[in-house]
């Protein structure tokens, strides 16, 4: 006798696949991600303790301790509105193309190709930069541990960092080549390591820091903690540079959408996971930042010999052994972030190639028959992610532009479909039909959408600025230059030839498959899916 649980799971998968067919796509993946695995994936893509550790230097050394605490909660609040707006769209369009596919569906037909092209390239640029910056951060974290382990008697060169960075990327490419069921099993445990490491750091820091050595509230939250170290920017701009940490940590929201064709009950699970992860990361991350600043010791001693202020604070309070043990879990969390980010990136490349957005005749838009995963797209994404990290060979300061680039490109690719959904939702070519996760057409939904769009434009301006003055070739912020260059070049490419093969997201359903679905829906009485097909 077939178990009830198995029957329900099978039924859910069938319903998901019918919804995917209604959107114009043939099911190509196995739905192996449960609700827990999906939530774990969403949490893992943000990283929490590892992402904060990677970017902690920026707010602390540019705007001061108060910039760390206040910019985090300010940015997190804005990210709540962005995450909720994205979840709403993902619920309506649960495909591996994510907001790239949704943006084209939310546009009148005559604009679909151009909008899909712009959002597609912005999203791919941001995701590749996200994989690269996280892996680059992980390489630096591992070398920082080596420096601490050798009591500062070790010199890390740019070659060391880039070499480890490339090696780690290759290893992640191999791991991502596993079948979906193995990826789902791996992902389930990510959230427990992520949250467990975060709370352990908070508890141990508070337990090992003498009350007399904790900083006062005026240092953590007040004017005593505002320290401009930019060399030329006014204090307000220096303070706002602290937004980089929260915006880089709380991005890639739509990564869960990119695996939605591998998720059970995707229209429910994917947006719920996004919202839960954004809310949890924002609140727990603020607590972690407050504790780090509270226990940080003298500001002039940071970031220290290791180059990581986060690790130096742990070393100061926990000692070498305790700090390195917990740091191993922080590095493991960063490892998980790259694992999930590369998986999401490869699915985006797969979807873009499937729609003929790449000059590959759909070569990267095919799945392996053995693993039922897009191996070609996985390795293209892996090798592409190597390129941004090579900036470190030119200048370590220039390499930091990868972090700004990630936030700018991804958030812009999110703002466009949110704007289109508001402008064209009742257009005859669109007729937006909300999914299960819906904020409604009242003031709440409109306020969230409008606030997050304005916020994205604001942070793009902040993240385009060089963080140190006077500006030289070595400390120039190349994030805006790279973003604009990719947009201009891809635009020229579209006008000169790409428009001939790219017409926007395209259905990959063949006539035989359509007839099978129609016959199946007719026998089950599912008239709505029949009409959509």
PyMOL commands that set and color helices and strands:
alter all, ss='L'
color gray80, all
select helices_A, chain A and resi 4-22+35-46+49-62+65-92+98-105+109-149+158-175+180-188+190-208+211-213+217-220+223-225+235-240+243-249+255-258+260-262+266-294+299-301+309-354+375-389+391-394+396-399+401-424+443-464+479-496+498-500+511-524+527-532
alter helices_A, ss='H'
color red, helices_A
deselect
rebuild
show_as cartoon
